[in-house]
Amino acid sequence: MQELSQAELVVQKHRGKWAVRQVGYDPSTGKRRVRQVGTFETKKAANAYKDRVALTSLSVVTYPLT
């Protein structure tokens, strides 16, 4: 199961606007949880926000050169 903090970000249309949502599972109950992160007028703006959030949440992994 995924923790909600490591869930997938998705862009969905909701009531005429575009919403960025975090979809994952609650580790304590095992139930699916959806959390809305932001609402935007255009799909392009929603995707840009999703990409920006995804880039800031990635950890940098370095490998030793041998």
C-alpha positions, 0 to 999 in steps of 0.5 A: 500500500502507498502512504498518502504522502507518497501518493500519485498526483492526477489532474481531473476536470471537476465542475468546469475547472481543473483539479490536482488531486493526490490519490493514495491509501491511508496506511492506518486503515488501508482505505483509498484517500483522495486529497485535492491539492489545487484548483485551476482554470486551465488544464495547462496550469493544472499540469504545470502545478502538478509537474512543479510539485512532483519535481520538488517532492523528488529526492536526489539520489547520488551514486558513487563513481567507481 
